Amino acid sequence: MSTQAVHAGWDARGEHGPMVPPVYATCAYAHPSHDSLKALFARETKGFAYSRSGNPTTRVLEERITALEGGVDAIAVASGQAAMTIALCALLEPGTHVVASSRLYGGTTELLDDTLADLRVDWTAVDPADLDAWRAALRPETRVLLVESIANPGAELADIDAISEIAHRHGAVVVADSTLASPALYRPGEHGADVVVHSATKYLAGHGGTFAGLLVDTGCFDPRRCPERWPRLTEPNSRFHVTFADEYERGGSGLIAYARAKYVTDFGATLPAQSAREVLVGIETLDLRLERISASALSIVGALQDSQGIERVNHPSSPGRPDRHLLARDFPQGAAGVFSVDLAGGEVAAAAFCDALELFSLAVNIGDVRSLVCHPASTTHVHLREEQRAACGVGPGTVRLSIGLEDVEDLLADLGRGLAAARGAAAGEALSSRSAALV
């Protein structure tokens, strides 16, 4: 993994020998002849014509994430939300159905609840740990099972091996959002997932400075096995005059080819070349950062377990967690640095906790080298219904932490300040409530 993170997709022995992939800051690409450009648009040759659908710098990133995930091809787009949207749009049609983990990032839940509902795609939320619930939710029109390898914000681990077996028996596809794991800690394709989605904004880029999303075909999916379920891939396309499933005969991905030709182009979800280069640079140190961050998070989780004012620490290493066996089985190098804590005292305590922190930044990003904190119920999950937030493990006193690269003792000291403030706020709220009751 370390070698691929540095070298995959790029050969420095080309013209001029640049060690780092250059940024191709251009909108269009000149061709030597009419026939050359015509052949490219006819999909008879590979290359670049217009950067809305492809760029040489971006292509290096696509090849690198393909290698890191052990897949067959990938698309880089403008954000993780764009990657998830394109993945689902490429796999779903009006009248189809998704079974999804109830423990999803708020933006993904909103996408399913609102935009995809507008497109007449239905969905059912299930407890990701309840395999019988996954089976029971399947319908004849189910096409996708959607799960996060490490859930946001409660760090629940999914048994993707078991979920994939359920999906494949039904002829459905598993889409795994692996943003929090990254290929440094977990490769969903090795556990049966068909498609992997990343918000590369997070751990892959790693420094909180650029937006990017990635969509990877792991090689587990072949629509030709159930052609009637995937007509847009297995039947001739009247717009592009090809059958996208033919890409599999050439060792490529019909899904990626279709998603790029239609959705990346039509949505204009283009990743700028400079952003692709920033993600590439971030990936070079991915395994080192995740090793340090995972170890720091584990230390902090252990220190917080018996802290006064914390009702629960939501991390797979916590005592009594039902997914603890998956941590040992599937995540021997750790579970990254994002987890949540439930504070006694509700939002009043959570607000005091966040405002008292000095080293943690109050921000809604995760996966940065800097440690971050936010209150999901009033930010990332605010548009969800109360029952949806509860299913996500988000309550009034839930605070999400994203551990960075700072010294662990410094972070613990800062968290101590936050907890002292939270306890004081909770005690004041309780006293106020008692006084009001007496009056």
Secondary structure, 3 states (H helix, E strand, C coil): CHHHHHHCCCCCCCCCCCCCCCCCCCCECCCCCHHHHHHHHCCCCCCCCECCCCCHHHHHHHHHHHHHHCCCEEEEECCHHHHHHHHHHHHCCCCCEEEEECCCCHHHHHHHHHHHHHCCCEEEEECCCCHHHHHHHCCCCEEEEEEECECCCCCCECCHHHHHHHHHHHCCEEEEECCCCHHHHCCHHHHCCCEEEEECCCCCCCCCCCCCEEEEECCCCCHHHCHHHCHHHHCCECCCCECHHHHHHHCCCHHHHHHHHHHHHHHCCCCCHHHHHHHHHHHCCHHHHHHHHHHHHHHHHHHHCCCCCEEEEECCCCCCCCCHHHHHHHCCCCCCCEEEEEECCHHHHHHHHHHHCCCCEECCCCCCCCCEEECHHHCCCCCCCHHHHHHCCCCCCEEEEECCCCCHHHHHHHHHHHHHHHHHHHHHHHHHHHHHHHC
